Amino acid sequence: MSSTRKRVLVTGGAGFLGSHLCERLVAAGNDVLCVDNYFTGRKDNVAPLLSCPQFEALRHDVCFPLYVEVDEIYNLACPASPIHYQHDPVQTTKTSVSGAINMLGLAKRLRAKIFQASTSEVYGDPSVHPQTEEYRGNVNPIGPRACYDEGKRCAETLFFDYYRQHRLRIRVARIFNTYGPRMHPNDGRVVSNFIVQALKGEAITIYGDGEQTRAFCYVDDLIEGFIRLMAAPDEVTGPINLGNPVETTVGELARMVIALVGSRSKLEHRPLPVDDPVQRCPDIARARDILGWQPRVPLETGLKNTIQYFDRLLTEDKALAAVKA
Ligand SMILES: NC(=O)c1ccc[n+]([C@@H]2O[C@H](COP(=O)([O-])OP(=O)(O)OC[C@H]3O[C@@H](n4cnc5c(N)ncnc54)[C@H](O)[C@@H]3O)[C@@H](O)[C@H]2O)c1
């Protein structure tokens, strides 16, 4: 065994980001244990890894304690899109809070390094643009998004209390909108929604006037940020913003997707959902200075890869439906 080969646990490893992370960790020669309850994750996402002896998948809910031996933990388990995290809000808070307690307890027992996938949602509907890590946020604690936002905020609190109280080696990343292959096709996130609608030739639904901005980071860039943060010296606890500081309006994104797909879809406007932030953009000065990290993949390239993935997925679905008919 090489001296750099580590045993790494990835919770939520069968999800969108988790599966890319597992792939990257296996490619780097690590032993990877993917833990997932498949609430939003899919076995298909990690199917190519199953034949690899360095990879192992375990069905488990992080709300319950887990006893395994690993050197590093990436805690990603949590549904990430409003449709999914609002489906069972109590379970969402439990996943964030009990999941963090269980994974931090495991890290404490093993003296393992532990990474938390936090979110830009901890800033709520921000009154400061772009958001630096010092900004404390503007979260509605009783709204429909609170189960996710407050769950993630509490998880950060737990990470920093374990750091101060038990000298745990922690890394907290605040992730902004990320897109790429293996996003869930029906999770209501703007990039997947637009691509699927454009590929099906359906109207593209824009909530509000389309002038709200988002900053979209391609998944490969984000995973590079995870790896760099985990490898950083122990004093680099975070929180550290990871995302793309280049803002795009939702309307612009829709037009770009239509052009890249070559679709005839029309734009259709609907009312904005409750607590939907109008602008969200990371200040990534910290990530640049400390990790030497910044997104590199242009939106157009990332969108092309993502469109290719969804195109294949929809073709497979059609083929499957034809076989069943
Ligand atoms: N994708 C983004 O833009 C984004 C932005 C900010 C934060 N994040 C965070 O990154 C992480 C991964 O997000 P994603 O986009 O890959 O979402 P995802 O829904 O694809 O992945 C989450 C994974 O966690 C699993 N999971 C959910 N509850 C679980 C539980 N109780 N026990 C075990 N597994 C459980 C799901 O089955 C899924 O595989 C999440 O923690 C999310 O909050 C993602």
The ligand as an SDF file (V2000), in Angstrom:
LIG
                    3D

 44 48  0  0  0  0  0  0  0  0999 V2000
  -25.1880   20.8500   -5.7560 N   0  0  0  0  0  0  0  0  0  0  0  0
  -25.1470   22.0410   -5.2290 C   0  0  0  0  0  0  0  0  0  0  0  0
  -25.2570   23.0430   -5.9570 O   0  0  0  0  0  0  0  0  0  0  0  0
  -24.9210   22.2310   -3.7450 C   0  0  0  0  0  0  0  0  0  0  0  0
  -24.8670   23.5490   -3.2530 C   0  0  0  0  0  0  0  0  0  0  0  0
  -24.6630   23.7350   -1.8950 C   0  0  0  0  0  0  0  0  0  0  0  0
  -24.4900   22.6660   -1.0580 C   0  0  0  0  0  0  0  0  0  0  0  0
  -24.5380   21.4020   -1.5580 N   0  0  0  0  0  0  0  0  0  0  0  0
  -24.3710   20.3030   -0.5930 C   0  0  0  0  0  0  0  0  0  0  0  0
  -23.5770   19.2780   -1.1440 O   0  0  0  0  0  0  0  0  0  0  0  0
  -24.0570   18.0070   -0.7000 C   0  0  0  0  0  0  0  0  0  0  0  0
  -24.3300   17.1130   -1.9120 C   0  0  0  0  0  0  0  0  0  0  0  0
  -25.3080   17.7350   -2.7230 O   0  0  0  0  0  0  0  0  0  0  0  0
  -25.7530   17.1530   -4.1400 P   0  0  0  0  0  0  0  0  0  0  0  0
  -26.0200   18.2940   -5.0150 O   0  0  0  0  0  0  0  0  0  0  0  0
  -24.8190   16.1000   -4.5430 O   0  0  0  0  0  0  0  0  0  0  0  0
  -27.1760   16.5510   -3.7580 O   0  0  0  0  0  0  0  0  0  0  0  0
  -27.7430   15.0510   -3.9370 P   0  0  0  0  0  0  0  0  0  0  0  0
  -29.1460   15.0740   -3.4590 O   0  0  0  0  0  0  0  0  0  0  0  0
  -27.4710   14.5730   -5.3080 O   0  0  0  0  0  0  0  0  0  0  0  0
  -26.8230   14.2480   -2.9360 O   0  0  0  0  0  0  0  0  0  0  0  0
  -27.1010   14.0660   -1.5790 C   0  0  0  0  0  0  0  0  0  0  0  0
  -26.8890   12.6120   -1.2490 C   0  0  0  0  0  0  0  0  0  0  0  0
  -27.1230   12.4000    0.1450 O   0  0  0  0  0  0  0  0  0  0  0  0
  -27.9230   11.2140    0.2810 C   0  0  0  0  0  0  0  0  0  0  0  0
  -28.6450   11.3210    1.5550 N   0  0  0  0  0  0  0  0  0  0  0  0
  -29.6690   12.1480    1.8700 C   0  0  0  0  0  0  0  0  0  0  0  0
  -30.0510   11.9390    3.1370 N   0  0  0  0  0  0  0  0  0  0  0  0
  -29.2560   10.9540    3.6340 C   0  0  0  0  0  0  0  0  0  0  0  0
  -29.1760   10.2810    4.8790 C   0  0  0  0  0  0  0  0  0  0  0  0
  -29.9940   10.6060    5.9030 N   0  0  0  0  0  0  0  0  0  0  0  0
  -28.2470    9.3090    5.0290 N   0  0  0  0  0  0  0  0  0  0  0  0
  -27.4190    8.9630    4.0090 C   0  0  0  0  0  0  0  0  0  0  0  0
  -27.4560    9.5570    2.7890 N   0  0  0  0  0  0  0  0  0  0  0  0
  -28.3630   10.5470    2.6260 C   0  0  0  0  0  0  0  0  0  0  0  0
  -28.8170   11.2090   -0.9330 C   0  0  0  0  0  0  0  0  0  0  0  0
  -29.3800    9.9550   -1.2140 O   0  0  0  0  0  0  0  0  0  0  0  0
  -27.8530   11.6960   -2.0040 C   0  0  0  0  0  0  0  0  0  0  0  0
  -27.1300   10.6340   -2.5780 O   0  0  0  0  0  0  0  0  0  0  0  0
  -25.2950   18.2600    0.1580 C   0  0  0  0  0  0  0  0  0  0  0  0
  -24.9240   18.2270    1.5050 O   0  0  0  0  0  0  0  0  0  0  0  0
  -25.7050   19.6640   -0.2410 C   0  0  0  0  0  0  0  0  0  0  0  0
  -26.3430   20.3220    0.8010 O   0  0  0  0  0  0  0  0  0  0  0  0
  -24.7690   21.1620   -2.8840 C   0  0  0  0  0  0  0  0  0  0  0  0
  1  2  1  0
  2  3  2  0
  2  4  1  0
  4  5  1  0
  4 44  2  0
  5  6  2  0
  6  7  1  0
  7  8  2  0
  8  9  1  0
  8 44  1  0
  9 10  1  0
  9 42  1  0
 10 11  1  0
 11 12  1  0
 11 40  1  0
 12 13  1  0
 13 14  1  0
 14 15  2  0
 14 16  1  0
 14 17  1  0
 17 18  1  0
 18 19  2  0
 18 20  1  0
 18 21  1  0
 21 22  1  0
 22 23  1  0
 23 24  1  0
 23 38  1  0
 24 25  1  0
 25 26  1  0
 25 36  1  0
 26 27  1  0
 26 35  1  0
 27 28  2  0
 28 29  1  0
 29 30  1  0
 29 35  2  0
 30 31  1  0
 30 32  2  0
 32 33  1  0
 33 34  2  0
 34 35  1  0
 36 37  1  0
 36 38  1  0
 38 39  1  0
 40 41  1  0
 40 42  1  0
 42 43  1  0
M  CHG  2   8   1  16  -1
M  END
$$$$
